Amino acid sequence: MKSIKAVLVAATMLAGTAGLAAPAAAQMLDPSDPEDAVEIAKRMQCGVSADEPAVFHWSGNIYGRAPGIRDKLLFKGEGMNIRRCVEVEDPERGKGWRLISRELMLMLDPRTGEVVNRWENPYTGETVDVMHIHNDPVNQPPSFPVRPDGSPFALSSLRIEGDYVFMPFEAPLFYPNPLAGEYQEYVGNRYHAMEIFDFAADRDELFDASLPTAYPLISWVRISPWAPWMKMGGRPGQMVFNAMGRKLPGGFEELPDVLKSEIRANFPIYEDAPPKDDMRPNETTWTKFKLLTDRARAEGKADKAAGGHEGH
């Protein structure tokens, strides 16, 4: 039998806690709800706000693949994307967001890790200027709870595995090549590639609406034709990019030194995302190469067509 003293102590403790409310449960987003799905996608991709850009970083290997010979490790790669997501509203499709970004990827010597600006092509023996990937802008159409055809927005590739959320996304690319002519539908030469983005996030962080954003991991693969600056002509083969990375909680300052130094020296606009009202057409490696090559030819520097830095 409990003593009178023990009973009094227990009663006092219960009385002292009776007025305390239980901690509120976190408000969790539901990926099956179109409005929540749009918000989940935004948290995966974006920063805290349009005024605080998010920065993704990735690093990996860049291979060359030609028929009949062993694959060659051509470069190490260090890449980044700096972005902002601007809120938009449509009277019929609801509240959504639009991604505005620019991206840069450096080609590094596989042995030394140093930035490569002049490179001896092992397939041709010719020394060429390297054009690092630097595309500005790389924007996306807005996402709304209602799609253009009236159907609800859905994260069709989202998969929950225990404590993690996976969102794989493949982008098969097949469109007119800006470096080819006007008869591509008859003779080929279209740009044909595939990019694969695989996101992985902590489930509680991604779905918890009380947190300002999430910080997922990313895997990126690109299978594409030879880069035009390699001067491969009609040689068969392709490039394979394989990299992994994450959204950086510390933003730009958390990037590796090699990226920060090169950006500040030669690509200063990549320290910030494009402006909120940016409506320019997107750039790719091929459109950027054409821009720089046409500019070099106009200046009488055809032999330096692939090089150049974008300091605008």
DANORZI-V431872 format. One record per backbone hydrogen bond with DSSP energy under -1.0 kcal/mol. CO is the residue of the C=O (numbers start at 0). NH is the residue of the N-H. E is the energy in kcal/mol with one decimal. If there is no record, write none. Layout:
co->CO nh->NH e->E
co->CO nh->NH e->E
This chain:
co->2 nh->6 e->-1.9
co->3 nh->7 e->-2.2
co->4 nh->8 e->-2.2
co->5 nh->9 e->-2.3
co->6 nh->10 e->-2.2
co->7 nh->11 e->-2.2
co->8 nh->12 e->-2.1
co->9 nh->13 e->-2.2
co->10 nh->14 e->-2.2
co->11 nh->15 e->-1.8
co->12 nh->16 e->-1.2
co->16 nh->19 e->-1.4
co->26 nh->208 e->-2.7
co->29 nh->32 e->-2.1
co->32 nh->36 e->-3.0
co->33 nh->37 e->-2.0
co->34 nh->38 e->-1.7
co->35 nh->39 e->-2.7
co->36 nh->40 e->-2.3
co->37 nh->41 e->-2.0
co->38 nh->42 e->-2.5
co->39 nh->43 e->-2.0
co->40 nh->44 e->-1.8
co->41 nh->45 e->-3.1
co->42 nh->213 e->-1.2
co->48 nh->51 e->-1.2
co->53 nh->82 e->-2.6
co->54 nh->247 e->-3.0
co->55 nh->80 e->-1.9
co->56 nh->245 e->-1.8
co->57 nh->78 e->-3.1
co->58 nh->243 e->-2.2
co->59 nh->76 e->-2.8
co->60 nh->241 e->-2.3
co->61 nh->73 e->-2.0
co->61 nh->74 e->-1.8
co->62 nh->239 e->-2.0
co->63 nh->71 e->-2.3
co->64 nh->237 e->-2.4
co->65 nh->68 e->-1.5
co->71 nh->63 e->-2.7
co->74 nh->61 e->-2.6
co->75 nh->107 e->-3.2
co->76 nh->59 e->-2.0
co->77 nh->105 e->-3.1
co->78 nh->57 e->-2.1
co->79 nh->103 e->-2.6
co->80 nh->55 e->-2.7
co->81 nh->101 e->-1.7
co->82 nh->53 e->-2.2
co->83 nh->99 e->-2.6
co->85 nh->97 e->-2.3
co->87 nh->95 e->-3.3
co->89 nh->93 e->-2.2
co->92 nh->145 e->-1.0
co->93 nh->89 e->-2.4
co->95 nh->87 e->-2.0
co->96 nh->142 e->-2.7
co->97 nh->85 e->-2.6
co->98 nh->139 e->-2.2
co->99 nh->83 e->-2.5
co->100 nh->137 e->-3.2
co->101 nh->81 e->-2.2
co->102 nh->134 e->-1.9
co->103 nh->79 e->-2.7
co->104 nh->132 e->-1.4
co->105 nh->77 e->-1.5
co->106 nh->115 e->-2.6
co->107 nh->75 e->-2.3
co->108 nh->112 e->-2.4
co->113 nh->108 e->-2.9
co->116 nh->129 e->-2.6
co->118 nh->127 e->-2.9
co->120 nh->124 e->-3.2
co->125 nh->120 e->-2.9
co->127 nh->118 e->-2.6
co->132 nh->104 e->-2.7
co->134 nh->102 e->-2.2
co->136 nh->282 e->-2.5
co->142 nh->96 e->-1.6
co->144 nh->152 e->-3.1
co->146 nh->149 e->-2.2
co->150 nh->146 e->-3.4
co->153 nh->155 e->-1.4
co->154 nh->157 e->-1.5
co->158 nh->165 e->-3.2
co->160 nh->163 e->-1.9
co->162 nh->202 e->-3.0
co->163 nh->160 e->-2.7
co->164 nh->200 e->-2.4
co->165 nh->158 e->-2.5
co->166 nh->198 e->-1.8
co->168 nh->196 e->-3.3
co->170 nh->194 e->-1.9
co->172 nh->192 e->-2.2
co->174 nh->190 e->-2.4
co->176 nh->179 e->-1.8
co->182 nh->185 e->-1.6
co->182 nh->186 e->-2.1
co->183 nh->187 e->-2.1
co->190 nh->174 e->-1.8
co->192 nh->172 e->-3.2
co->193 nh->222 e->-2.6
co->194 nh->170 e->-3.4
co->195 nh->220 e->-2.2
co->196 nh->168 e->-2.4
co->197 nh->218 e->-2.2
co->198 nh->166 e->-2.5
co->199 nh->216 e->-3.3
co->200 nh->164 e->-2.6
co->201 nh->205 e->-2.6
co->202 nh->206 e->-2.4
co->203 nh->207 e->-1.5
co->206 nh->28 e->-3.0
co->207 nh->210 e->-1.5
co->215 nh->246 e->-2.3
co->216 nh->199 e->-2.0
co->217 nh->244 e->-2.8
co->218 nh->197 e->-2.5
co->219 nh->242 e->-2.6
co->220 nh->195 e->-3.0
co->221 nh->240 e->-3.0
co->222 nh->193 e->-2.2
co->223 nh->238 e->-3.2
co->226 nh->229 e->-1.8
co->227 nh->230 e->-1.7
co->231 nh->234 e->-2.0
co->237 nh->64 e->-2.8
co->238 nh->223 e->-2.2
co->239 nh->62 e->-2.9
co->240 nh->221 e->-1.8
co->241 nh->60 e->-2.1
co->242 nh->219 e->-3.0
co->243 nh->58 e->-2.4
co->244 nh->217 e->-2.7
co->245 nh->56 e->-2.4
co->247 nh->250 e->-1.5
co->250 nh->253 e->-2.0
co->251 nh->254 e->-2.0
co->255 nh->259 e->-2.1
co->256 nh->260 e->-3.0
co->257 nh->261 e->-1.7
co->258 nh->262 e->-2.6
co->259 nh->263 e->-2.4
co->260 nh->264 e->-1.8
co->261 nh->265 e->-2.8
co->262 nh->266 e->-1.6
co->266 nh->269 e->-2.1
co->267 nh->270 e->-1.6
co->268 nh->271 e->-1.5
co->274 nh->277 e->-1.7
co->283 nh->287 e->-2.7
co->284 nh->288 e->-2.1
co->285 nh->289 e->-2.1
co->286 nh->290 e->-2.4
co->287 nh->291 e->-2.6
co->288 nh->292 e->-2.7
co->289 nh->293 e->-2.8
co->290 nh->294 e->-2.0
co->291 nh->295 e->-2.5
co->292 nh->296 e->-2.6
co->293 nh->297 e->-2.0
co->294 nh->298 e->-1.3
co->295 nh->300 e->-3.5
co->296 nh->299 e->-1.4
co->300 nh->303 e->-2.0
co->301 nh->304 e->-1.5
